[in-house]
């Protein structure tokens, strides 16, 4: 019952995070037709890279040569909700920033009907578009590129850091860390069933009969080969599921022998959204970025 209650609170916490930074999406322009590249704007744009299409929300200050922060939202069950999540995530990270001279690109990667981890392809398309096509399409040159993500977005940026070099990565409460453990809890009825584990079970069978595909998609399987310095931020009062695997994840990352710098900020007394409510979190977030300008 305790784990079930904690699971409900954890999901409520995710919903509260999405509600922390309300935006008026209807007031945004779709694409940037008629926009002067030097002027500030906020738009929603469908981009394409290597035949992969994904929506991005772009919040731009004045200028045409800017450092870029590419951000990724947490878990959203339905694709009808991802633009809202992308906007809220953009506003959450924008509120953390001391700087007002960065362009922020929030990638609205899909999740509905995708197995956990398959959406990294869409997340990657957003990053590579910023790197290689944004200048040609919007007239904006990214000087340095940073990645940041919260929850499943933290999972996404951690995996992207094993694939592509940037100038720095911030992963807030990244997960799921251990899909074998999490989905076993669902299978034995300890916590309520969720879309991620249900889809994996339909595709691969149970964790008892076939654990390897679950492990292959867990973030514990991506703790080496980091190409760029990365900051991990974790509230130590997060859900029991997250905290069960956090010490192992942290130790594996610290033991990495082929990684760029790894920095950990643990926040006692704070939960899943610790980065966004902590003065230490905000200061460390900005220091990490400013030291790599």
C-alpha positions in Angstrom: 0.0 0.0 0.0 2.9 2.3 0.8 4.4 1.9 -2.7 1.0 2.3 -4.3 0.4 5.5 -2.4 3.9 6.8 -3.3 3.3 6.0 -6.9 0.1 8.1 -6.9 1.9 10.9 -5.2 4.7 10.7 -7.7 2.3 11.0 -10.6 0.5 13.8 -9.0 3.9 15.5 -8.6 4.5 15.2 -12.3 1.1 16.8 -13.0 1.9 19.6 -10.5 5.1 20.3 -12.3 3.3 20.7 -15.6 0.9 23.1 -13.9 3.7 25.2 -12.3 4.4 27.2 -15.5 1.1 27.9 -17.3 1.3 29.3 -20.8 -1.1 30.5 -23.4 -0.3 28.2 -26.3 -3.1 29.6 -28.4 -1.3 33.0 -28.5 1.8 31.5 -30.2 2.5 31.6 -33.9 3.0 28.4 -35.9 6.4 28.6 -37.6 8.1 31.9 -38.2 6.7 33.3 -41.5 7.4 37.0 -41.6 9.6 37.0 -38.4 12.8 39.1 -38.5 15.5 36.7 -37.2 17.0 39.4 -35.0 13.8 40.1 -33.1 12.6 38.2 -30.0 9.8 35.7 -30.6 8.2 32.6 -29.3 6.9 30.2 -31.9 5.9 26.5 -32.4 7.6 24.9 -35.4 7.5 21.5 -37.1 11.1 20.6 -37.9 12.6 17.7 -39.8 15.9 16.0 -39.7 16.9 12.7 -41.4 13.2 12.2 -42.3 12.1 12.4 -38.7 9.6 15.2 -37.9 9.0 16.7 -34.5 7.4 19.9 -33.1 9.6 22.3 -31.2 8.7 25.4 -29.2 11.3 28.2 -29.6 11.7 31.1 -27.2 14.3 33.6 -28.6 15.7 36.8 -27.2 17.1 39.6 -29.4 20.0 38.6 -31.6 21.0 36.2 -34.3 24.1 34.5 -32.7 23.0 33.0 -29.4 23.9 30.1 -27.0 21.1 27.5 -27.2 19.5 25.5 -24.4 17.6 22.5 -25.8 15.1 21.1 -23.3 13.1 17.9 -23.0 9.8 17.4 -21.1 8.9 14.5 -18.7 6.5 11.7 -19.2 3.2 12.5 -21.0 0.9 9.7 -21.8 -0.9 11.2 -24.8 0.5 13.1 -27.8 -2.3 15.6 -27.5 -0.6 16.8 -24.3 3.0 17.1 -25.4 2.9 20.6 -26.7 1.6 21.8 -23.4 4.3 19.8 -21.7 7.0 21.2 -24.0 5.8 24.8 -23.3 5.7 24.2 -19.5 9.2 22.6 -19.5 10.5 25.5 -21.5 9.1 28.0 -19.0 10.4 25.9 -16.1 14.0 26.0 -17.3 13.7 29.6 -18.5 12.7 30.5 -15.0 15.9 28.9 -13.6 18.1 30.8 -16.0 20.0 33.9 -14.7 20.9 34.7 -18.3 18.4 36.3 -20.7 20.5 35.9 -23.8 19.9 32.2 -24.6 17.6 30.8 -27.2 15.5 27.9 -25.7 14.2 25.1 -27.9 11.8 22.7 -26.3 11.5 19.4 -28.2 8.0 18.0 -28.1 9.0 14.4 -28.6 6.1 11.9 -28.8 5.4 9.0 -26.4 2.0 7.6 -27.2 2.2 4.0 -28.7 6.0 4.1 -28.5 8.1 1.7 -26.4 10.1 3.4 -23.7 13.3 4.7 -25.3 12.1 4.6 -28.9 11.3 8.4 -28.6 15.0 9.1 -28.4 15.0 9.2 -32.2 12.7 12.2 -32.1 14.6 13.8 -29.4 17.8 13.4 -31.4 16.2 14.9 -34.4 15.5 18.1 -32.4 19.1 18.4 -31.3 20.6 17.7 -34.7 18.2 20.3 -36.3 19.5 22.9 -33.9 23.1 21.9 -34.6 22.8 21.7 -38.4 19.7 23.3 -39.8 18.4 26.1 -37.5 20.8 28.7 -39.0 19.6 28.0 -42.5 15.9 27.9 -41.6 15.7 30.7 -39.0 18.8 32.7 -39.6 19.9 32.1 -36.0 23.4 30.7 -35.3 23.8 28.6 -32.2 27.2 29.5 -30.6 27.1 26.9 -27.9 24.5 24.2 -27.3 23.4 22.8 -24.0 20.9 20.1 -23.2 18.5 19.9 -20.2 15.7 17.6 -19.3 13.5 16.7 -16.3 12.3 13.2 -15.4 12.0 11.2 -18.6 13.5 14.3 -20.2 16.5 13.7 -18.0 16.6 10.1 -19.3 16.6 11.4 -22.8 19.4 13.9 -22.4 21.5 11.3 -20.6 21.2 9.0 -23.6 21.8 11.8 -26.1 25.0 12.5 -24.2 26.2 9.0 -25.2 25.5 9.8 -28.9 26.4 13.4 -29.6 28.8 16.1 -28.2 27.4 19.4 -27.0 28.7 22.0 -24.6 27.0 20.6 -21.4 24.1 18.5 -20.2 21.8 18.8 -17.2 19.7 15.9 -16.2 17.0 16.5 -13.4 15.7 13.4 -11.7 16.4 11.2 -14.7 14.4 8.1 -15.2 13.2 5.4 -15.4 16.4 4.1 -14.0 15.5 0.4 -13.7 12.6 -0.8 -15.8 13.0 -4.4 -14.6 12.4 -3.4 -11.0 9.6 -0.9 -11.8 7.7 -3.2 -14.1 8.0 -6.1 -11.7 6.2 -4.0 -9.1 3.4 -3.5 -11.6 3.3 -7.2 -12.5 2.9 -8.3 -8.9 0.3 -5.6 -8.1 2.4 -3.5 -5.7 1.8 -0.4 -7.8 -0.8 0.5 -10.4 -0.1 -0.4 -14.1 1.3 2.3 -16.3 1.5 2.6 -20.1 5.3 2.1 -20.3 5.4 -1.3 -18.6 2.2 -2.4 -20.2 3.5 -1.8 -23.7 6.8 -3.5 -22.8 4.9 -6.5 -21.5 2.7 -6.8 -24.6 5.9 -6.7 -26.7 8.4 -8.8 -24.8 6.5 -10.7 -22.1 7.0 -10.3 -18.4 10.2 -9.2 -16.6 10.5 -12.7 -15.1 10.2 -14.5 -18.5 12.3 -12.0 -20.5 14.1 -9.3 -18.4 16.8 -8.3 -20.9 14.7 -6.0 -23.1 13.6 -4.1 -20.0 17.2 -3.8 -18.9 18.3 -2.7 -22.3 15.9 0.3 -22.1 16.7 1.2 -18.5 18.9 4.3 -17.8 21.2 2.0 -15.7 22.2 0.6 -19.1 23.5 4.0 -20.2 26.1 5.0 -17.6 29.2 5.2 -19.7 30.5 6.9 -22.8 29.3 10.4 -21.9 30.7 12.7 -24.5 30.1 16.0 -22.7 30.2 17.2 -19.1 26.9 16.4 -17.3 25.2 17.6 -14.2 22.8 15.3 -12.4 20.3 16.8 -10.0 18.3 14.5 -7.7 15.9 15.3 -4.8 16.5 12.6 -2.1 12.8 12.5 -1.2 11.8 11.4 -4.7 9.6 8.3 -5.2 10.7 5.0 -3.6 11.0 3.6 -7.2 13.5 6.3 -8.2 15.4 6.1 -4.9 15.7 2.3 -5.0 18.0 2.5 -8.0 19.6 6.0 -7.6 22.6 4.9 -5.5 23.5 2.2 -8.0 23.0 4.6 -10.9 25.2 7.2 -9.2 27.9 4.7 -8.5 28.0 3.3 -12.0 28.3 6.8 -13.4 31.1 7.7 -11.0 32.9 4.5 -12.0 32.8 5.4 -15.7 36.3 5.4 -17.3 35.4 6.8 -20.7 33.2 9.7 -19.6 33.5 13.5 -19.6 33.1 15.2 -16.2 30.2 14.0 -14.1 28.8 16.3 -11.4 26.1 15.3 -8.9 23.9 17.6 -6.8 21.7 15.8 -4.3 19.0 17.8 -2.6 18.0 16.4 0.9 14.4 16.9 1.8 13.2 17.6 -1.7 11.3 15.5 -4.2 11.1 14.8 -7.9 11.0 18.5 -8.8 13.8 19.5 -6.5 15.8 21.4 -9.1 12.9 23.8 -9.7 12.3 24.7 -6.1 15.8 24.8 -4.7 18.0 27.8 -4.4 21.0 25.5 -4.5 19.6 23.8 -7.6 19.2 27.1 -9.4 22.7 28.3 -8.4 24.3 25.1 -9.5 22.4 25.0 -12.7 23.6 28.5 -13.7 27.1 27.9 -12.5 27.4 24.8 -14.6 26.2 26.8 -17.7 28.3 29.9 -17.0 31.5 27.9 -16.5 31.1 26.5 -20.0 30.2 29.7 -21.9 
